[in-house]
Amino acid sequence: MNSSSVPPSPRYLKAYHSGMLRESTNRAYALLARCRLCARFCEVDRTAGEKGYCSITDKAVVSSYGPHFGEESPLVGHGGSGTLFLTSCNLLCTFCQNYEISHLRQGEEMGPRQIARIMLSLQRRGCHNINFVTPSHQLPFLLDALGIAAEGGLTIPLVWNCGGYESMESLSLLDGIIDIFMPDFKFWSIGPALELLNASDYPEVARKALKEMQRQVGDLVMDEEGIAFQGLLIRHLVMPENICGTEKLLQWIARELSPSAYVNLMAQYRPCFRAGDYGPARRGITDSEYRQALLWGREQGLRLDTDSSPRHKAFRIWDFLDNGEGR
């Protein structure tokens, strides 16, 4: 396990003091006028109220926030991960387990100062990090809020928790700002990506994005208590009948990214929302399918986060909200 007894300051603090964070924020806002924030490249003018794939215009929309204890163990520790669940999504998976937030777009508009106050409150509550969940389509607003929070005393790592369908232009704006990238790597092949994500280019886009994330932050690094403060943490949801191409996907991670890459092989797949429209996705995974995925990961020598994956830890965001965390 990569570890360090003295974690460095979050990367965004240097970017804030140098003025780079403000420059990245301005450039991100400029992308809204012909939106290229994610790999959908809708090119709509969100500043004029036009809506692209995500249907979010020129203001942040937040669904919920609070300390989250169901994330990966290196993020949770004893104080939880300070999560902000952003409304909508640039992928809109047909099997989404949080479809109320992504497809139904439950949430409320918030300004950058309000989001900054939330970030600082999560830090005061003892969270180990600020975790932006599904943030790609709301990049400018989050960078704006980050600058305000940094000025207000934010000092904990920043997590970019995304679906892996990122534009290289947006990733370049995050270089030197994000401490921990936590992307999904959903599918290896074009067919399932087209059927379930409406994105035939997802495999290619995700591979490029993950390579860039690895270049920016390297392997996941933790302190002596096992709390992550920098690096790449990859999520992969194991699905029935190996429709994700899990074996090839894991082989690619070990070969092209790092043999020490940290991967959470998640076992909580179950058919949600419109999963029944695609035959192989109509059932949950079996124990043998999950064990096979673990075997493939171990054969590659990858660091596997299996503590977060067992079925007894599977939950939806609304379970988290029902426990009193949120707005």
Residue, then its C-alpha position, 0 to 999 in steps of 0.5 A: m500500500n502506498s502511504s505517507s506519514v505527512p500528506p501534502s497540502p491539497r493541490y488546489l491551494k497552490a492553484y488558488h494562491s498562484g491564480m491558476l484556479r481563477e484562470s481555470t474557472n474563467r476558462a470553464y465558464a467560457l465553455l458554457a457558451r458552446c458547451r464542451l464540458c463533457a464528451r457529449f460535446c453538445e455545443v449548446d449555449r447554456t448561458a442563454g438557457e439552452k439545454g444539452y444532454c444533461s439539461i443543466t443550464d448556467k447554474a449549479v443544481v445540487s441534490s444532497y450533501g453530507p458525510h457519507f460512510g458508504e464510499e470506499s474505505p480510503l475515503v471514509g475513515h472515521g469522519g466520512s467522505g464529504t459528498l455533494f451529489l450533483t443533479s443530472c448526469n452526462l451519461l444517464c445510464t439506463f440502469c442507473q441506481n440513483y435515477e431520481i437524481s440523474h434522470l428525474r433531476q431532483g435537486e435545487e439551484m445553488g450559487p457558488r457561495q452556498i456550495a462553498r459554505i457547504m464544503l466548509s461545513l463538511q470540513r468542520r464536521g470532520c469529513h476527510n475530503i470533499n467529494f463531488v459526485t457526478p460533477s462533469h457537467q457542472l465544472p465551472f460552478l464547482l471551481d468557482a465555489l472551490g476558490i471561495a472555499a479555499e479563501g475561507g479556509l478549506t484544507i481537505p482533499l478534493v475528490w472528482n467522482c465521475g462516470g469516466y466520460e470526460s472531455m480532455e479539455s475539461l480535464s486539462l482545467l483540473d490539472g493541479i487542482i483535483d487531488i483524487f480522481m475517482p472515475d467509473f470504468k464501465f464498459w470495455s466494448i462498444g455494443p453495451a456502451l451504446e445500448l446502456l449509455n447511448a455512448s458508443d465512444y465511451p470505451e475509447v473516451a474513458r481509456k483516454a480520460l483515465k490515462e490523463m487522470q493517472r498522469q495528473v495524480g498517479d497511484l492512490v496514496m494514503d496516510e498512516e491511517g489508510i486515508a487517501f489524500q492523492g491519486l487515482l481510484i477506479r470503480h468498476l461495477v460488475m454486471p451479469e454475463n460479463i457484459c462489461g468486459t471486466e477481464k479485458l478492462l482489468q488487464w488494460i488497467a494493469r498494463e496501461l495505467s499501473p500494476s498498482a492501480y487501486v480498483n473497487l470491484m463493486a458487487q451491488y448491481r441490480p436491475c434499476f430504472r430501464a435495465g430491463d430493456y437490455g436482456p443481459a442486464r435484467r438480473g443481478i449478478t451471481d456470487s460466482e460472477y463476482r468471485q470471477a471478477l475478483l480472480w481476474g483482478r488478483e491475477q493482474g496484481l491490482r489493489l482491490d477495494t473489496d471492503s466496499s463491495p459486499r452486498h450488505k453494503a449496497f445501498r442507494i443515495w436515498d438510503f443515505l438521505d433517509n438517515g438524516e444527511g443532506r440538505 
